[in-house]
Amino acid sequence: MQREREFSVRVIQGLQSLLHQQVVRPVLASTRPPELPLALRVLVRIPVLRDLPARLMALGVRRPQVRSPAMASVRVPGKG
């Protein structure tokens, strides 16, 4: 379980670091009015792509599958 969580955390932190280096740092260092890079301008115009970062942050890269011995004997109606 720890390895599954660690992978998601590393991916999200890597994306945050990339975003900081590519967007935040240049905006803070610039004296011009801020302008979004082309990739982000495209991202915010397409609803599926626009919602993807929030979904990644909320649900993670790979949702962990919790396997409980107590649930092994429970039958779900319609599932066999």
C-alpha positions, 0 to 999 in steps of 0.5 A: 500500500505504501508503494502505491501511495508513494508513486502517486505522491511522487508523480503529483510532486513532479508535476507541481515542480514542473509547473512551478519551473515552467510557469510560476518562476518565469512570471515572478521573474518577469517585469512584463504582464503575465501571459500563459504559455501556449500549452496552458492556453489550450488546456483551459479552453478544452473542458476535458483537459481543463478538468484533468489537473483537478481530477489528478489532484483529487483522485491521484494518479492511481487510486489504491485498491484496498483489499480487506479480508473481511470483505472477501466473503461478502457477495455483491448482488448481481456480481456472481 
